[in-house]
Amino acid sequence: MVKAGGYANRLAWVDLANKKVDYQELDEDVARKYLGGRGLGVKLVYDKVKPGTDPFSPDNILVIAVGPLTGTLTPMSGRICSITKSPLTGGVTDSHAGGWAGAALKWSGFDAIILQNKSDKPVYLVAKDGKVTFEDASQLWGKDLFTTTRMLRDKYGDARELTKLGSTGVQVYAIGPAGENLCREACIGHDAGRFSGRGGTGAVMGSKKVKALVIMGEEKNIPKPANPEKFEEARRTALKHITESPVTSPGKGGLSVYGTSVLVNTVNELGAFPTRNAKQVQFEFAYFISGENQRGTILRETPTCHACPVHCKRLTEVTDGKYKYKSEGVEYETCWSLGAMVGVGHIEGAGYLNYLANYYGLDTISLGVTLATACEATEKGYIPEAEGVKFGDVDKLAEFIKKIALREGIGNLFAEGGYRAAQALGDVDLSITVKKQGIPAYDPRGLRGFIIGYATSNRGACHLRGYTPASEIMGIPYKTDPLALEGKVDLTIMLQNMFAALDSLDICKFSSFAYTVEDYAALLSGMTGWDVSPEEFMKIGERVWNLERYFNQLNGFDRKDDMLPKRLVVEPPTSGPAKGWRLGWDTFNKLLDEYYEKRGWTKDGKVPEKKLRELGII
Amino acid sequence: MVKAGGYANRLAWVDLANKKVDYQELDEDVARKYLGGRGLGVKLVYDKVKPGTDPFSPDNILVIAVGPLTGTLTPMSGRICSITKSPLTGGVTDSHAGGWAGAALKWSGFDAIILQNKSDKPVYLVAKDGKVTFEDASQLWGKDLFTTTRMLRDKYGDARELTKLGSTGVQVYAIGPAGENLCREACIGHDAGRFSGRGGTGAVMGSKKVKALVIMGEEKNIPKPANPEKFEEARRTALKHITESPVTSPGKGGLSVYGTSVLVNTVNELGAFPTRNAKQVQFEFAYFISGENQRGTILRETPTCHACPVHCKRLTEVTDGKYKYKSEGVEYETCWSLGAMVGVGHIEGAGYLNYLANYYGLDTISLGVTLATACEATEKGYIPEAEGVKFGDVDKLAEFIKKIALREGIGNLFAEGGYRAAQALGDVDLSITVKKQGIPAYDPRGLRGFIIGYATSNRGACHLRGYTPASEIMGIPYKTDPLALEGKVDLTIMLQNMFAALDSLDICKFSSFAYTVEDYAALLSGMTGWDVSPEEFMKIGERVWNLERYFNQLNGFDRKDDMLPKRLVVEPPTSGPAKGWRLGWDTFNKLLDEYYEKRGWTKDGKVPEKKLRELGII
């Protein structure tokens, strides 16, 4: 395994209670089995966090990691991730963000920084040149993500800036007030614009009294490929694939021109755009929150991430009026979660709510689903109107977000997440969640790969575990009918394994719209000097998936947790291609049986010892 | 009376049949009695157009006029107007536009150009240096207003440009396809951004086969004040008043910062914002079409008019997507007419419909009211759904606008205006009009000055005849309660007279938010050398008002035409400050009695000979 500069593959074990850091070199065996990023993080959480540990206890750990390809010349390799035992789901979670923090972490000499125990006072950490140091964060505690980021960038900004060759500048990976207040849907924000959103990683960071990680990368630590020729060939091939893809092609592909929210109109037409807490599957104002309309009205810039020619990011701005803001976004998921799902059909309104989520440090997806639950609960009279919130009412929604982030009034209940709030209000079916985590922007009644995809996702409802719409909408890697059930289990398992490996590299998932499995294996081999076949690459993914499942299992998870929210199973869509269609529990259970069998698991969804041994997990 | 350059006060009588122009100097007696602009135009229409004349017959005339203050250094003096017998109402109409066309006409040496008879082939006219010439318009006929304007500016653009001292550049005052097709709600557009909108003046221009008037003004013809000292003092006072007004103050006042659409939120809160064909009086999406939101999202520039520091104009743009456009607007009236009135709660949608209206040359106010009639007629089943149109559906509304402008399918019926269409469909109450002209953006149930204001307006429903909200909202010239009926007749009569005089000057009506009657009289006196008292100024307004009324009377108008649409009289608002209140016909008729009495008219609303003699009309 090649070293990146002097400190490559270094892990920093940060003891927050005793303000000590132990450095350790990553074991090559572990690296080849789990790569880095998600895989490494899950392995460390599995090794260190005993079953039954409260996610907010000092005994939980928060792993901030990158992978063997992060920060290299691999196109789209600018990812950072956080892995921990989730305070939202109770299982293991990993959550990734783009930008430059990933590259910076690698260039500062680290593959992972592991937060252990808990500080008595607010601190922030600085990672630079193979060292992690502690700093007093009392001036930052309570500050929003924009201010926090600005203050830290200003303080360390005399370092060489991003645009100067040989440095990643000052990168900030921090929490907002929501994380400090242990909101179970709090995220970690990188430069207040890219987010490790899901699973409540921000709340775990908050529980450890860590406000931020400041990362400064330097040229001397840039990873150099073990096999430069092989790597360069693989890199060129990957770049060619990006350029040729109708999705990612720079300046031409939908993702490049309109950002992720290019999907709004397509998914809405497919009748798979959950609207007003998924009571509908099509939103009458979808166009107005779409990437096309966003580009025409409030788009100001299209920033990008480390080594990425796609530029799918958006910077939008409303320069005046009640919803004045400037922020990255509005991403597809957020156009939906803080748009259609809460009945907001104005891009300036959804943009403003997105800004507030970023300001307080809340995962926009989970937040939107939680707000939708609150809206329906208000409609149904479970919450008094004066305290409640209303579909489509941007002002009330904005107020409710603040209440959640600061745990004010009824916000204190919803800060526990929509599932726990609905449970407390006595009607858990108001919560459109799997494993207590809100669904993302695809309704499995219209895009049916996600029926089994959502239900079996180890981190709770998720589109990024196995992105079946790639097949159903774009025909990648092969075309399937969005409304078909047949073949979706195989597709899901293949994608779940592939994405688990990909998250361990750790590079952007959008690469999968262009790269082949061969590309990933070749890039990894070129960089590390290992000879990783496509089959081994996929096996790594299967290993990570099964380890996650096993960790959850040790924490009490089984078949009962692989459930879709009732609405998606029993309520037929009222419009769109799937109008009138009802999944039903029987069909759902048959799909689950098929999935368990193909995974080699027991009928109640447990990973047998045989499987764990086969994959070298135990 | 002072001459502006060599040709001041010149009238050009353009015989379109024989392609001859007669020039005449304006009689000083007529000028002192009617000033110019609206007053002069009405006088000429009264003199030349016999009762019973079909507005589309060659015997109708179209007067394009400016007034004694237009194009001078008087702040806000950039107005041009068209006066004719309206094909929409059948009475006399005048309609004003801002920009530079007014100044240009004055600087080209004219106070009025009068189009007589009808050309056999499409022509356009060029006014320059005291001469009007005819040009072949066959290349322009059928072209939209943007293209027409661009082609003509390109052709004559080698003349000195606007920004060069001593020239007004090339100003275009033209009609679009709607005017050519005799749509009764067609307007005349100045530079495709400012419009003589109301009353169908564009259709009269189209009936005469005149596509455009190209105007080039020159320094040597700039009007010089007869009494420079008096004029300069009056000008400074007026400018001071503009600067001190919280409405007009440059860069500070609401009109300057947010444009006319600053009114959206205020009027909506007052429950006076007719929504979905006035079925409601408040629009749930008002904020999103307001000036505040417009400024924050799609505003690109704030252009202005000749000699105006207020800059209330907006240039907005949607740069991509389905509703891509660039156009002036969206003015308050249009935010409403192509927004709330048709159920469109997205500024990019309303902006796009505004652009289409400007493209085809349709009055946005009348068009919106006509579309709202079509939407309700579709809802009620009077129009088959496939041919009809739907509240809030931007795509269908856009399609319907095209059908109207090009008289395609059902558009042929609605090109006659909403009133005639509703009449043909058998339910005239679907048309929210007075004298067949659509109401503007104020619901008289919430702003009650307009009860009598709309009903008695000589040109049909209109907010610009006597702007009572100035008193009800801004306290100008004194504060009245929006919901009070008492005192509104006196206020209306005073404002109707004042605005008639003001339209004859011809300067911008927004000046009345800052200027006093004394200011107008002083500016007029300083410019002309006459000694016009405030009383004489107001008397001129009363004269113009009565002459209009008398012209209409000769064409069959009386009390029966001073009617509000039924909905506004009998249906109580469902929300807002006036919720549940019903005007009723009795109260309405009492107000009308009071108005007639105070006007010195008969009980059936006729102007008696005595009044005509008293005002020197006959």
Interface residues (C-beta under 8 A of the other chain):
Chain A: E284 F285 Y287 F288 S290 E292 N293 R295 G296 T297 I298 L299 V318 T319 D320 G321 K322 Y323 K324 G345 H346 E348 G349 G392
Chain B: E284 F285 Y287 F288 S290 E292 N293 R295 G296 T297 I298 L299 V318 T319 D320 G321 K322 Y323 K324 G345 H346 E348 G349 G392
